[in-house]
Amino acid sequence: FSVVGGGVVCKVNREDPKTPWLKDAAGQSIPERFLYTSCTQHIQYFLRGPPLHSWVAQVDERQSTEGLLEMVSRDFHCMRKMSVAYSDEHGVDQQWTGSGYNVKCHLPMSARDIEVTFSVVGGRNVCRVDRRDPQLPWIEDANGQRPLECFFYARCPQCVQFDIRGPSLHAYVSRVQEQHDITTFTDTIPTSGSCAGLRQRADSPNLFAVAPDEVPGIGGIIDLQELHSEYLLPAEVLLFEPTHNEIFHNG
C-alpha cells in the first residue's frame, strides 16, 4: 500500500493496542506487504493515519461461507471476553471463547441457535443496558436483578460488531451493528471494525425469496432509529399505487 502524494505504508505491530512501527535490523521502517499462496475469498484492509504515516490498522480475512462476530473495545479499562455457543450442521453443540480488547469469531454459515455473551477477565459478566436510551441505563428485572447481556441468532449472521465499554465491574455493550446486504442508510453503517462499509445492494424481489417468517414487513427493511412522527402519511396513502390513467391525470 501507498498514499497518493504521500509515502509507502509501513508495518506496525497490530497485536499492540498502540500499534508501534516495526523496524528492521538497521532501524528502518518495513513496507507493509501481504503474501498469499492462493486467492482468498474475502479480505478487507482498514488503513488509518496521515499521508506520511499511514498504516494498516486491521485485516479481516474470512471465507464467503463464514459469518463474523466481532467484539470491539472502545476503551482500555479492562480485558473482555466473548463467548459463543451454537449448533453445527450436524446438530452438535459447540463452544468458542476469545479474550482481549478486540476479538473475532468466524462461524460457519451453517451454524444455528447462536448465543453470544460477554464477561470481563478477572471481573464480572456483562449485563444488559437499554441502548434505546442515550444514557444507557442498566435494565433490571422484577426482583431488581440485572439480567445478563445475551444475543441470540437463529441463523448465522453475516457480520455483527459489538462495541463494549466500561470498567471491570460495570462493563456494558454500548452499541450493536449488524451488516445486511439490503442496508442503504450510511448512518447505520459501522465506520470502523470488520463490519465497516456497504455490501452490494440486493434487488427488492430477492428480499422475499425466503421463508414467510423471514419476509421483512413493509417499512421494516431498515431498522428504525427514531419513533414515528405524527406527521407521517398514513399507510393507505403510502401503499396507494396509481393506475396508468391516474399517473397522467390532467396531462
Solvent accessible surface area in square Angstrom, and as a share of the most:
residue,aa,sasa,rsa
1,F,97,0.41
2,S,80,0.52
3,V,40,0.23
4,V,155,0.89
5,G,86,0.83
6,G,31,0.29
7,G,25,0.24
8,V,91,0.52
9,V,0,0.00
10,C,22,0.13
11,K,63,0.27
12,V,5,0.03
13,N,51,0.26
14,R,83,0.30
15,E,161,0.72
16,D,47,0.24
17,P,75,0.47
18,K,176,0.74
19,T,35,0.20
20,P,57,0.36
21,W,88,0.31
22,L,64,0.32
23,K,111,0.47
24,D,64,0.33
25,A,119,0.92
26,A,80,0.62
27,G,45,0.43
28,Q,112,0.50
29,S,44,0.28
30,I,57,0.29
31,P,69,0.43
32,E,10,0.04
33,R,180,0.66
34,F,54,0.23
35,L,153,0.76
36,Y,91,0.35
37,T,152,0.89
38,S,81,0.53
39,C,131,0.78
40,T,35,0.20
41,Q,113,0.50
42,H,38,0.17
43,I,47,0.24
44,Q,51,0.23
45,Y,65,0.25
46,F,34,0.14
47,L,74,0.37
48,R,127,0.46
49,G,42,0.40
50,P,73,0.46
51,P,76,0.48
52,L,127,0.63
53,H,103,0.46
54,S,12,0.07
55,W,56,0.20
56,V,0,0.00
57,A,19,0.15
58,Q,34,0.15
59,V,39,0.22
60,D,1,0.00
61,E,73,0.33
62,R,9,0.03
63,Q,76,0.34
64,S,81,0.52
65,T,90,0.53
66,E,49,0.22
67,G,1,0.01
68,L,0,0.00
69,L,1,0.00
70,E,1,0.00
71,M,0,0.00
72,V,13,0.07
73,S,11,0.07
74,R,83,0.30
75,D,29,0.15
76,F,123,0.51
77,H,128,0.57
78,C,16,0.10
79,M,80,0.36
80,R,0,0.00
81,K,68,0.29
82,M,0,0.00
83,S,33,0.21
84,V,1,0.00
85,A,29,0.23
86,Y,36,0.14
87,S,21,0.13
88,D,28,0.14
89,E,123,0.55
90,H,148,0.66
91,G,54,0.52
92,V,81,0.46
93,D,111,0.58
94,Q,63,0.28
95,Q,144,0.64
96,W,80,0.28
97,T,78,0.45
98,G,13,0.13
99,S,67,0.43
100,G,10,0.09
101,Y,56,0.21
102,N,95,0.49
103,V,12,0.07
104,K,62,0.26
105,C,2,0.01
106,H,65,0.29
107,L,3,0.01
108,P,54,0.34
109,M,67,0.30
110,S,42,0.27
111,A,0,0.00
112,R,92,0.34
113,D,75,0.39
114,I,0,0.00
115,E,79,0.35
116,V,0,0.00
117,T,44,0.26
118,F,7,0.03
119,S,16,0.10
120,V,7,0.04
121,V,81,0.46
122,G,87,0.84
123,G,31,0.30
124,R,139,0.51
125,N,86,0.44
126,V,1,0.01
127,C,24,0.14
128,R,100,0.36
129,V,5,0.03
130,D,31,0.16
131,R,81,0.30
132,R,216,0.79
133,D,49,0.25
134,P,125,0.78
135,Q,153,0.68
136,L,42,0.21
137,P,56,0.35
138,W,71,0.25
139,I,48,0.25
140,E,100,0.45
141,D,69,0.36
142,A,111,0.86
143,N,126,0.65
144,G,40,0.39
145,Q,116,0.51
146,R,97,0.35
147,P,41,0.26
148,L,92,0.46
149,E,4,0.02
150,C,62,0.37
151,F,27,0.11
152,F,114,0.47
153,Y,34,0.13
154,A,61,0.47
155,R,137,0.50
156,C,12,0.07
157,P,11,0.07
158,Q,61,0.27
159,C,0,0.00
160,V,0,0.00
161,Q,0,0.00
162,F,0,0.00
163,D,6,0.03
164,I,0,0.00
165,R,95,0.35
166,G,7,0.06
167,P,69,0.44
168,S,41,0.27
169,L,90,0.45
170,H,78,0.35
171,A,5,0.04
172,Y,50,0.19
173,V,0,0.00
174,S,15,0.10
175,R,117,0.43
176,V,49,0.28
177,Q,13,0.06
178,E,62,0.28
179,Q,14,0.06
180,H,73,0.33
181,D,52,0.27
182,I,39,0.20
183,T,16,0.09
184,T,55,0.32
185,F,116,0.48
186,T,105,0.61
187,D,103,0.53
188,T,30,0.17
189,I,23,0.12
190,P,5,0.03
191,T,137,0.79
192,S,25,0.16
193,G,6,0.05
194,S,1,0.01
195,C,0,0.00
196,A,13,0.10
197,G,34,0.32
198,L,101,0.50
199,R,78,0.29
200,Q,165,0.73
201,R,172,0.63
202,A,33,0.25
203,D,98,0.51
204,S,71,0.46
205,P,98,0.62
206,N,88,0.45
207,L,28,0.14
208,F,96,0.40
209,A,83,0.64
210,V,71,0.41
211,A,44,0.34
212,P,122,0.77
213,D,131,0.68
214,E,74,0.33
215,V,56,0.32
216,P,34,0.21
217,G,50,0.48
218,I,143,0.72
219,G,62,0.60
220,G,44,0.42
221,I,63,0.32
222,I,39,0.20
223,D,98,0.51
224,L,116,0.58
225,Q,126,0.56
226,E,147,0.66
227,L,173,0.86
228,H,133,0.59
229,S,57,0.37
230,E,151,0.68
231,Y,186,0.71
232,L,101,0.50
233,L,105,0.52
234,P,74,0.46
235,A,59,0.46
236,E,134,0.60
237,V,76,0.43
238,L,117,0.58
239,L,112,0.56
240,F,126,0.52
241,E,149,0.67
242,P,57,0.36
243,T,80,0.47
244,H,132,0.59
245,N,120,0.62
246,E,89,0.40
247,I,105,0.53
248,F,124,0.52
249,H,130,0.58
250,N,139,0.71
251,G,103,0.99
